[in-house]
Amino acid sequence: MEELTWTGSLGDILDPILFVLVPVFVALVVLRIAVSVLLPAPTMQTNPDGTLSAVSGGPAVWVPKLSNLSGLLLLALVLAYLIVGAIMGAPGAGIIGGMSQQLVPVWIALVVLFAVSINFKRRLGLYGKLFDSTIGMIGFGLVMFWVFVGAFAAVDMLLTHAPLDQVSGMKNKVPGTPLRGAEEGEFQWYLLGGDALARDVFSRMLKGSTIVIAIAPLATLFAFMVGITLGLPAGYYGGKLDTFLSFLANLILAFPVILLFYLLVTPEIVATGLPQYMAVVLFVFPLIFSAVLINSRYGGQPGKNWTYLAIVLVPLFLLYMSVINANDSKIDFWPLDFFDIAPGILVVFVSVVFVNSPTVFRIVRGLAMDIKTRDYVAAAQTRGEGPWYIMLWEILPNARGPLIVDFCLRIGYTTILLGTLGFFGLGLPPESPDWGSTINEGRKLLSIYLHPALPPALALLSLVLGLNLLADGLREESLKD
Amino acid sequence: MGLFILRRVGVMILTALCLTFVVFFMTNLYPNLEKLAKTQGNFRMSDEAVASWLEKRGYMQSTPKKYAEWLGVVPSYRFEAEDGTVTGRCIDPGVDPADAPNFCGILQGYWGYSTVFKEPVSEIVSTRLGLTGVLMFWVMLLMVPSALILGVLAGMREGSATDRTLSTFAITTTATPEYVSGVILIAVFASSAVGLKWFKGTAASAMESPNFENFFLPVLTIALYGMGYIARMTRASMAEVMTAQYIRTARLKGVSFPNIVMRHALRNALIAPFTVIMLQFPWLLNGVVIVETLFNYKGFGWTLVQAAGNNDIELLLGVSVVSVIVVLVTQLISDIGYVYLNPRISVT
């Protein structure tokens, strides 16, 4: 087996084009910025049919056109690498092709999702409007790429090797190194090389996305539950309650996050059961939230009220008890303990929720204070609605725009926090393939071997970037109406 | 105004007390004390040996009492051994117990003794804080002007090519945490694999003699993350100001575009970024911890990691007091500064 190059025989054709196109594109973008700063905007003229068009000629007109054209060409070239690579596969199309072929299920899922969404975008509300904004689409694409990778990797699709397998002779090998003595049916290369313990970097990076995709959105959701349940009354009632809760929130926010992590996520603290007690408090908020949500709406119709409460609360309660109870820990009294969460995951989850909730609290509080002065709230008060009905069914739906945008941003921030935990070796076990831990391991040999640390770093970057772009797109679209 | 500041300082002290108590409580949980005893004594201590080690040093008292001792509001613990020698927190080796002060805590200016570095906490904190101060100075010097310029250029003509490119850049830097950008920067500029080797991948030598080669990468890494955020805020504020009535009036009067930006828009557009810059300090503190660990620059953040990793209680308390004060003071400054910059806001 020969060592793979990055682009293989496909590169013989495409690489020269790339080497010409990239500098041209960069030069045009720089030129375009210079033009837009230095020259005035192109003068407009009114055509006989009433439309406007730029007066032809001048760099202010042709530079943007050329830079757009070269950008499109570049995009087409990248797609060519990926599509032809996915068809040709590893030896022919090199490492890029190998990876692209490995990710074929993800490509298919993405194409299907986008095709369906764009087709029905008029009927999909805010989600559909996202497909009107380029930024939003790019962000959504990046995010969904990692969501699909995480989902497929969870069932061990896409992976070329098991993330914990060590193969002798593959320690710190560069990307594309063929597997020594590979057996029939086994994948023949380490596409992105081997790490310091001779494990496959590519598979570990994919597997790491599962952890992030599973924890980050869920932890953010919990933080929102906590923040909303406490922030709405604080903003609506004001007064002593507000002062007290705001003081608590500011207290947590004044803590340096890393100090907090070090205090919460060490094995000694885990042994005292403190994270579990915190989980008892923090995880009860979704229950409170849904109970109050239903009760405030259907309180007047006892029949419906009890049915809905039972449908929602019984499973949630069982789930809650199973989550906080774990065998051989401080809290272990519940006989119906269906599953145990790995203690590392629980601690990480709890501390991330704990760090995020005060910020959400402050945002919700601010929004509630603003919205409670509106007329429709006064109307509801006049109708004689209860305070919780007003908070949850009048104020909250009207605060959804900023909250959805912040939700996206906060998932990104949570991802960064998870990476920080991994970077300091806190919480998750050291062999865990999550991105933070992998970066932490890879950085030790960074001056000699780049390939173990860079892929997880770029993966994390692209996911967080995707979430930020998605939030930007959503903000833009939600401001339009 | 005076009353406002007084009230804020009161809240600040209350917050600092609460926070230090939380840190105190967490570090004094029994498993943590056991770890401390084992790392300071030896790892094969029996449970009884651990208990007596802790007893001798006063760790077995109740947490509020220990906390009050650390504050210096109650006389500190003394242990009398069977042979009559008295040891205690306030008694330095070689000093007669009778001469030693009864109270020694924060209020008396005694910050305790670090069990990891074997030095007084006050000395460690001040030297490390000095090193971090140098780092932060350069970060600010790089970050603030470039972020403001980026933001103003982008917000000046909303929707132009400059705006889009600079905004994309700003979003990318906010999406890149320090441990990612640091790794990428080291990989590109400092590793032998790429071969550029313009800078050094470690800043250990920058503690004595900071120069461009060993100090630029850590400074850039911290600055990049904060820069995007400030630039976006500046852009939003600038874009808003540029749509204001008085800017339109200035345009209609025939004021030239550079003049509008420099003389009419800029001052109003910089109010919001000022608060943001001040509120960035807590985040920068985070970045400092990561970057100092990554680049092995033994400053304040590095000390925090060492203290937290080894459960060095008094050093950790000192570090958290300092960081909490930094956070709260910057919040206070940002509030006061906001009032001064924007006459429409009043604190009362």
Interface residues (C-beta under 8 A of the other chain):
Chain A: V29 R32 I33 V35 S36 V37 P40 A41 P64 S67 F247 N250 L251 L253 A254 F255 P256 V257 I258 L259 Y262 L263 L264 T266 E268 I269 A271 T272 L274 G412 I416 G419 T420 F423 F424 G436 I439 N440 G442 R443 L446 S447 I448 Y449 L450 A453 L454 A457 L458 L460 L461 V464 L465 L467 N468 L469 D472
Chain B: V11 L14 T15 C18 L19 V22 V23 M26 T27 L29 Y30 P31 N32 E34 K35 L153 R157 S160 A161 T162 T165 I171 T172 T174 A175 T176 P177 Y179 V180 V183 I184 I186 A187 A190 S191 S192 A193 V194 G201 F257 P282 L285 N286 V289 I290 T293 L294 G301 L304 V305 A308 G309 N311 L316 V319 S320 S323 V324 V327 L328
